[in-house]
Amino acid sequence: MRAPNREWAGIWAGPERNTVIARLASRVIAWPLAGVETGRSRGTWDCIQQFRDRGKAVIIREFWTWPKPA
């Protein structure tokens, strides 16, 4: 098991992590909480954009449109 990387802390942890994920992974399946226009799920949308910028496969599951339990 790897030791945690203590440098991934603070406000830039998400974008740095997304960059590493986008560099190493071949595709992403993402479940943002809302559409990009809402400003919610900024980290998820950043990850999606980083994959798109690299020309990698992106699958977006629209969590906000799923049927709600009765």
Beta strands, then each sheet from edge to edge (+ up, - down):
strand 1: 27-30
strand 2: 57-60
sheet 1: 1+ 2+
end
